[in-house]
Amino acid sequence: MSTSTARVDSSVTECNKDTMNLPDSVSPRGRSNEETCRSGAEEQAHSCDRVGTSSEMKKDKLNNTRYFIIKSLNHENIQLSVKKEIWATQVMNEPILEEAFQNSGKVILIFSVNMSGFFQGYAQMMSSVGWRRDTIWSQASGKSNPWGRSFKVKWLRLSDLALQKTLHLKNPWNDFKPVKISRDCQELPCLGILVERFVSFLTRGVVWTLT
């Protein structure tokens, strides 16, 4: 499967751009970038407190796009995911992704192979977590299979992006650590400047082809 023909879905950056659409050195009301980012994250976290009907709140949720960092043990599992259009996370992470899938418009998974020094691309979660546990995934030698049930994914982009190029992108939902320092299934806030730049970097990365 050649990934060079894969189109980037512009809707993966459907965030509230107004609060964060500012140059790096500028922040509203003289606040620092970190304060601005923290404020934006807190605003999103408490968005359910806004006045409105339950139907309006539900509609807002279903229009949202949520983003998660996904860690893969190796490149082989990503190749299998692309070919079979499925993925399986660790059992402990299943409720996190299932909740996001049921309560948002889109769930975008951003992949990084352990110890590779790169992000490898991103895919959209296309179904609920299923009932079947596939045995196709490779795992660390001598360890039990940590993978849960499979769900469908649609790969939107495969490209290598060096983690070092994202050091300036900090995640306020992970103690403002760089996005490269993320556990499996770490969520990223949908704050325009963070996600837009992240996806933009991935889009400009070196596209690779599966053989």
Disulfide bonds with the S-S distance in Angstrom:
Cys15-Cys190 2.28
